[in-house]
Amino acid sequence: MKNETGGQWQFETRCIHAGESTDTDTRAIRRPIHMANAYELPTDIDQLLAVFSWDNLDKFQYTREHSPTPRSLEERLASLEGSEDCIVTASGMGAISAALFTLLNAGDHIVATEVCYTGTQGLLGVHLPRFGVDVSLVDTSVIAEVEAAITPRTKVIYVETPGNPLVSISDIRAVAAVAHKVGALLVVDSTWSGLVTQKPLELGADLVIHSATKYLNGHGDALGGAVMGGKKLLGKIREYGIVHLGACASPFNAWLIMRGLVTLPLRMRQHGENAMRVAQFLESHELVSSVRYPGLKSHPQYEVATRQMTGHSGMLNFSLKLELLQNFEFIKHLKLIKHAVSLGHDQSLLIFIPTVFFFDDMVVLDDRQKQKYEKIMGEGVYRLSVGIEDVNDIIRDLTQAFAAVS
Ligand SMILES: Cc1ncc(COP(=O)(O)O)c(C=O)c1O
């Protein structure tokens, strides 16, 4: 999709047009959803070999390998992230496991963000070691901790930034330099950036991962994931991680995510503006003991966030000056903000994470790490995914729920 000078159209334009075209059968101006599992094969031997070649991603045989609707989404996401190619998957965890099980062998070592999405923590802390991979979980926002964890067997550094649930920010450029010095690959889970506000490949990452379930889809109605990066690496991940392990994308979900992407820049602008207003409101409220939002100067990595991101999405967290159980009373009074997991949806979503439950999920934190996060989290934190409703209504809902428990 090139403009008249052979260059790229602007980002907003590519969100609408990349991977889209007129349907050749009907002249419909949107490509149809192809739900078929299998595609009729040519009988000519050269044509048949062309279908089976990994180089021909516009030829199809079986939907687990790749199929037209997920392929359209892959073209759009590659264009938006600025990568050579993309693989879309059944979920964000499908993308992460496809990448890590392809890149790592028994005896290899990986350094990863210690506090990250609970599913990823389980994969890193429980499952990779089951297959003989050595895992070091460190605070990747502290570059000295990353450097200190490197061993001669380190093959991958895995960074989740912004990190779930504490919105911690790791310096992608600095971690990339550490990885590349020892010949390791840097993989960045950029889900919480919503793609628009952060470009890890430009900062030196080798692979970028998104849970497309979140901001990319944006409407809370489809699961999906994506891995983006160079063609050669992705070819191997498609074969090992998708064809052999199986977490391929559903065509219908791919189509929904494709449709969600059309409004991604508009939504991300509104998520960011709303979250900044909510974060400032929270910071000024007497019942609030702490707020973490990378757009606030009080955020511990404000300087890095400002340098490497062009905005801060809708993700923040805060704690209240309440006893543990009173936190659940607060949630009962919310009328607009939904008490639900997931994030990056159009509607605002909130969950309370008691620190004790959090440690149950973060299966491999040691005592030193637990003490550190106990200090940050107190009794627990609310993870708030600020939606794109009128921000005055979001603040109004928080205000009345605060008043009810004060
Ligand atoms: C940062 C991050 N990565 C990955 C995932 C997993 O995504 P999915 O639920 O699509 O498997 C999540 C889910 O919340 C997440 O927050």
The ligand as an ORCA input file, in Angstrom:
! r2SCAN-3c Opt
* xyz 0 1
  C       0.815     -7.384     29.094
  C      -0.031     -8.573     28.721
  N       0.480     -9.511     27.910
  C      -0.234    -10.605     27.571
  C      -1.502    -10.809     28.056
  C      -2.244    -12.063     27.669
  O      -3.157    -11.786     26.643
  P      -4.383    -12.768     26.289
  O      -5.362    -12.652     27.418
  O      -4.875    -12.216     24.990
  O      -3.829    -14.140     26.158
  C      -2.074     -9.842     28.896
  C      -3.426    -10.042     29.438
  O      -3.903     -9.272     30.248
  C      -1.319     -8.694     29.240
  O      -1.798     -7.739     30.047
*
